[in-house]
Amino acid sequence: MATGVLSAGLFLFPAVAAVSKQAMAPIAIALAVALLAVALWQDRRSARPWPPVALLFAAFASYVAVFHLPPALGDGGSAETLLKLGMLALMLWLASAGWTGLVRTARLNRAALWALAGLALGSAFLMIELTFDSPLHRLSDGIPSGVTVDPARNNRPAVALLLLAIPLAGLLARRVGRGPAVLAVLLGAAPVLAGQSAAAWVAGAVAVPVYLAARLWPRPVLVAGGVLALVFVVAAPPILATAYQVATRNEIRMPLSFTDRLEIWDHAAGEVRTAPWLGHGLGSVKHLPLTAEQRARYRFHKAPSTHAHNAALQVWVEFGAIGIAAGLVLLGLGAVAISRLNKAAQAIALTTASALLVIGMLSFGLWQETWLGLIGVTIVLLRLAALPVDPEPSA
């Protein structure tokens, strides 16, 4: 039954997400709830999350409840914080619970092929939209040919397909064959190459050398990646503020979206100093005040942004050093889990993790349901790709 649930969810997620990015969260939630129901029905022990993850979430949720309900900035409501924490709990459950023990590995090739079919449909939709000036979007919304449709509207779905394609390729390579694995990579990369998502380009550029190196030296790559992640997370405010200053001083030309991000980063980095230990609470980034001097100095960032476009910086602003400590522990638990995989699975995991971290540092808002849902389904594919290849009886 778990394999059937996975087949349905992994087919629907990329196929529907390409058409509507808002659908990512509902499908991911439905997949998590369905897997939880199967786990509770077949073997309640498999529904238990990994204890270190459960303890970390409990500690973080308690910290938020004591210090950030309601958040210091914003309209004073607590509902948004509770909703986001609930979504985080579901995604952490997908990442750490024992539901994989219910999967019939002998039939896992079917789930992999269904996921590939969904990826193919999603990729085909995006390629039609990007190549022929959004004909399907124009048709569904009644947009005349004289009205310009910004191709950037497809950036989020393109990023999603790229991230999903990486662990799916690993799953296909181990369960079906190299041909389908290569096809998955091509299907995930095509919308990125045809689109305008600079963040996806960077993620792909990082993922390729990480994969090649991790195939030969997974442990050194894991250690090096851990050190880099530690440095960028802890020192995000000064690093990003300096990047803005250097780019401005030297008039470095870059995509307009990156110029906007540098200004957002500079603004948010400055606000970290006002609450360095506890932060301002979830959602506070979109309420950070801008001075008249900042509005005059920035080219694009004239009003508070909906999010920081950098996960580490967002945690610094919203939850301070305590939130950063919790995030580092979570990353450390992920590194421990990766270190326990076999060499082939480690290469897949490290490549997926590198792409996720790059996107997290450049694109989505940390608490966007779309992003949390995408992380959850990507990790589901990764966990399936890491399962032993030899057939095992279901738990």
C-alpha positions in Angstrom: 0.0 0.0 0.0 2.9 2.4 0.8 4.3 1.8 -2.7 0.9 2.7 -4.2 0.7 5.9 -2.2 4.2 6.9 -3.3 3.4 6.1 -6.9 0.4 8.4 -6.9 2.1 11.2 -5.0 5.3 11.2 -6.9 3.4 11.3 -10.2 1.1 14.1 -9.2 3.6 16.4 -7.6 5.8 17.2 -10.6 3.0 17.0 -13.1 0.6 19.4 -11.3 3.4 21.6 -9.7 4.5 22.6 -13.2 1.0 23.9 -13.9 0.4 25.5 -10.5 3.2 26.1 -8.0 0.5 26.6 -5.3 -0.3 22.9 -5.7 3.0 21.7 -4.3 2.0 22.2 -0.7 -1.4 20.4 -0.8 0.1 17.4 -2.7 3.0 17.2 -0.3 0.7 17.4 2.7 -1.6 14.7 1.2 1.4 12.4 0.6 2.6 12.9 4.1 -0.8 12.3 5.7 -1.4 9.2 3.5 1.9 7.7 4.4 1.3 8.4 8.1 -2.1 6.7 7.8 -0.6 3.7 6.2 2.2 3.6 8.8 -0.3 3.8 11.7 -2.4 1.0 10.1 0.3 -1.4 9.2 3.0 -0.9 11.8 2.8 1.9 14.3 6.5 1.8 15.0 7.2 2.9 11.4 5.3 6.1 12.2 7.8 7.2 14.8 10.2 9.9 13.7 13.9 9.6 14.4 14.2 10.6 18.1 16.9 13.3 17.6 14.7 15.0 15.0 11.7 14.8 17.2 13.5 16.2 20.2 15.0 19.0 18.1 11.6 20.0 16.8 10.1 19.9 20.3 12.8 22.1 21.6 12.5 24.6 18.7 8.7 24.7 19.0 8.9 25.3 22.7 11.4 28.2 22.1 9.0 29.7 19.6 6.0 29.3 21.9 7.8 31.0 24.8 9.4 33.9 22.9 7.6 34.4 19.6 3.9 34.0 20.1 2.9 36.5 18.9 5.9 37.6 16.8 7.5 40.9 17.7 6.8 42.4 14.3 3.7 42.2 12.2 0.0 42.1 12.9 0.5 40.3 16.2 -1.3 37.1 15.1 0.0 33.6 16.1 -1.9 31.5 13.6 0.7 31.9 10.8 3.5 30.7 13.1 1.5 27.7 14.3 0.6 26.8 10.7 4.2 27.0 9.5 5.4 24.9 12.4 2.7 22.3 11.5 4.0 22.2 8.0 7.6 21.9 9.2 6.6 19.0 11.5 5.1 17.1 8.5 8.2 17.6 6.4 10.5 16.5 9.2 8.3 13.4 9.6 8.7 12.6 6.0 12.5 13.0 6.3 13.0 10.9 9.4 10.1 8.5 10.2 10.4 4.7 9.5 7.8 4.6 6.7 10.5 3.4 4.3 10.3 0.0 6.1 6.8 -0.4 4.6 7.9 0.0 1.0 8.2 -3.2 -1.1 11.6 -2.6 -2.7 10.9 -5.2 -5.3 8.1 -3.0 -6.6 9.9 0.3 -6.2 10.7 0.5 -9.9 7.0 1.1 -10.5 7.0 4.1 -8.2 10.2 5.4 -9.9 8.6 5.1 -13.3 5.4 6.8 -12.2 7.6 9.7 -10.8 9.4 9.8 -14.2 6.1 10.0 -16.0 5.0 12.9 -13.8 8.3 14.7 -14.4 8.0 14.2 -18.1 4.5 15.8 -18.1 5.7 18.7 -16.0 8.7 19.3 -18.1 6.7 19.1 -21.3 4.3 21.7 -20.0 7.0 24.1 -19.0 8.9 23.7 -22.3 5.7 24.5 -24.2 5.1 27.6 -22.0 8.7 28.8 -22.2 9.2 28.1 -26.0 5.9 29.4 -27.3 5.2 32.4 -25.1 2.9 30.7 -22.6 0.1 29.5 -24.9 -1.5 27.3 -22.3 -1.5 30.1 -19.7 -2.9 32.5 -22.2 -5.7 30.1 -23.1 -6.7 29.3 -19.5 -6.6 32.9 -18.3 -7.9 34.5 -21.5 -4.7 36.7 -22.0 -4.6 38.3 -25.5 -1.5 38.0 -27.6 -0.6 41.6 -27.3 -0.1 41.3 -23.5 3.3 40.3 -22.3 3.6 37.3 -20.0 6.7 37.3 -17.9 8.5 34.0 -18.4 9.8 34.3 -14.8 6.4 33.1 -13.6 7.8 29.6 -14.5 10.9 29.9 -12.4 9.6 28.2 -9.3 8.2 25.1 -11.1 11.5 24.9 -13.1 13.5 24.9 -9.9 11.2 22.2 -8.5 11.6 19.9 -11.4 15.4 20.3 -11.3 15.5 19.4 -7.6 13.2 16.5 -8.0 15.2 15.2 -11.0 18.4 14.7 -9.0 17.2 12.1 -6.4 14.8 10.6 -9.0 17.7 10.0 -11.3 19.5 8.2 -8.5 16.4 6.1 -7.8 16.0 5.2 -11.5 19.7 4.3 -11.9 19.5 1.9 -9.0 16.1 0.4 -9.8 15.4 0.6 -13.5 18.5 1.5 -15.5 20.9 4.3 -16.6 18.8 5.3 -19.6 15.8 6.4 -17.6 18.1 8.1 -15.1 19.7 10.2 -17.8 16.2 11.0 -19.1 15.2 12.3 -15.7 18.2 14.6 -15.6 17.4 15.9 -19.1 13.8 16.5 -18.2 14.7 18.3 -15.0 17.4 20.4 -16.7 15.5 21.4 -19.9 13.1 24.0 -18.3 16.0 25.5 -16.4 18.1 25.9 -19.6 15.1 27.4 -21.4 14.0 29.6 -18.6 15.3 32.6 -16.6 15.9 31.2 -13.1 19.5 32.3 -12.3 19.2 30.5 -8.9 18.4 27.2 -10.7 21.4 27.7 -13.0 23.7 28.2 -10.0 22.2 25.1 -8.3 22.8 23.0 -11.4 26.3 24.4 -11.8 27.1 23.4 -8.2 25.4 20.0 -8.3 27.4 18.7 -11.3 30.9 18.9 -9.7 29.5 17.8 -6.4 28.2 14.6 -7.9 31.4 13.9 -9.8 33.5 14.4 -6.7 31.1 12.6 -4.4 31.2 9.4 -6.6 34.9 9.2 -5.8 35.3 10.8 -2.4 32.0 11.0 -0.6 33.4 11.5 2.9 35.7 14.4 2.0 32.9 16.1 0.1 30.6 15.7 3.1 33.1 17.2 5.4 33.9 20.1 3.0 30.2 20.7 2.4 29.6 20.7 6.1 32.3 23.3 6.8 31.1 25.5 4.0 27.5 25.3 5.2 28.6 26.1 8.8 30.5 29.2 7.6 27.8 30.5 5.4 25.0 30.0 7.9 26.8 31.5 10.9 28.4 34.4 9.0 25.5 35.0 6.6 24.8 38.6 7.8 28.3 40.0 7.4 29.0 38.0 4.2 25.8 39.1 2.5 26.2 42.7 3.6 29.8 42.8 2.3 28.6 41.2 -1.0 26.2 44.1 -1.5 28.9 46.7 -0.6 31.5 45.2 -3.0 29.0 44.9 -5.9 27.8 48.5 -5.4 31.3 49.9 -5.0 32.6 48.2 -8.0 29.4 48.6 -10.1 29.4 44.8 -10.9 26.8 44.0 -13.5 24.5 41.1 -12.7 20.9 39.9 -13.4 18.4 42.4 -12.0 17.0 39.7 -9.7 20.4 39.3 -8.1 20.7 43.1 -7.6 17.4 43.1 -5.9 18.5 40.2 -3.7 21.7 42.0 -2.7 19.7 45.0 -1.5 17.3 42.8 0.4 20.2 41.0 2.0 21.9 44.2 3.0 18.7 45.5 4.6 18.0 42.3 6.5 21.6 41.9 7.6 21.5 45.3 9.3 18.3 44.3 11.2 20.0 41.2 12.7 21.9 43.6 15.0 18.6 44.8 16.6 17.7 41.3 18.0 20.8 39.1 17.6 19.9 36.4 20.1 16.2 35.9 19.8 15.2 37.5 16.5 11.8 39.2 15.8 9.6 36.1 15.2 8.4 34.2 12.2 7.3 36.4 9.3 9.1 39.5 10.6 11.2 39.9 7.5 8.2 41.3 5.6 7.7 43.9 8.3 11.3 45.2 8.7 11.2 49.0 8.4 13.1 50.8 5.7 14.7 54.2 6.4 14.5 57.1 4.0 18.3 56.7 3.4 17.9 53.1 2.5 15.0 53.8 0.1 17.2 56.4 -1.6 20.2 54.1 -1.8 18.5 51.0 -3.1 17.5 50.7 -6.7 14.7 48.1 -6.4 14.2 47.4 -2.7 11.8 50.2 -1.8 9.5 48.3 0.5 9.9 45.3 2.9 10.3 42.0 1.0 8.0 39.0 1.6 11.0 37.0 2.6 14.8 37.3 2.8 15.7 35.1 -0.3 18.2 33.4 2.0 17.3 30.8 4.5 20.2 31.5 6.9 19.6 35.2 6.9 15.9 34.7 7.4 16.5 32.5 10.5 18.9 35.1 11.8 16.3 37.8 11.5 13.3 35.8 12.8 14.9 33.5 15.4 18.4 34.9 16.1 21.4 32.9 17.3 19.1 30.4 19.0 17.4 29.6 15.8 20.7 29.4 14.0 21.9 26.9 16.6 18.8 24.8 16.0 19.3 24.9 12.2 22.9 23.8 12.5 21.9 20.9 14.7 19.3 19.9 12.0 22.0 20.1 9.3 24.3 18.1 11.5 21.7 15.3 11.8 21.3 15.3 8.1 25.1 14.9 7.7 25.0 12.0 10.1 22.2 10.4 8.1 24.1 10.8 4.9 27.3 9.4 6.4 25.5 6.1 7.2 24.5 5.5 3.5 26.5 3.4 1.1 28.9 5.1 -1.3 26.5 5.2 -4.2 23.6 6.6 -2.2 25.9 9.2 -0.5 26.7 10.6 -4.0 23.0 11.1 -4.7 22.4 12.5 -1.2 25.2 15.0 -1.4 24.3 16.2 -4.8 20.7 16.7 -3.8 21.7 18.4 -0.6 24.0 20.8 -2.4 21.3 21.8 -4.8 18.7 22.3 -2.0 21.2 24.4 0.0 22.0 26.6 -3.0 18.3 27.2 -3.8 17.6 27.8 -0.1 20.3 30.5 0.0 19.1 32.2 -3.2 15.4 31.8 -3.9 12.5 30.6 -1.9 11.3 32.0 1.5 12.1 29.5 4.3 8.5 29.2 5.4 6.8 29.2 2.1 4.6 26.1 2.0 5.6 25.6 -1.6 9.3 25.4 -0.5 8.6 23.1 2.5 6.5 20.8 0.3 9.2 20.6 -2.3 11.8 19.8 0.3 9.6 17.1 1.7 9.0 15.4 -1.6 12.6 15.7 -2.7 13.7 14.0 0.5 11.1 11.3 0.0 12.7 10.5 -3.4 16.2 10.6 -1.8 15.2 8.2 0.9 13.8 5.8 -1.7 16.9 6.1 -3.8 19.0 5.2 -0.7 17.1 2.0 0.1 19.0 -1.3 -0.4 18.8 -2.6 -3.9 18.2 -6.3 -3.0 14.5 -7.1 -2.5 13.4 -7.1 1.1 10.1 -8.2 2.6 7.8 -5.5 3.8 7.8 -4.7 7.5 
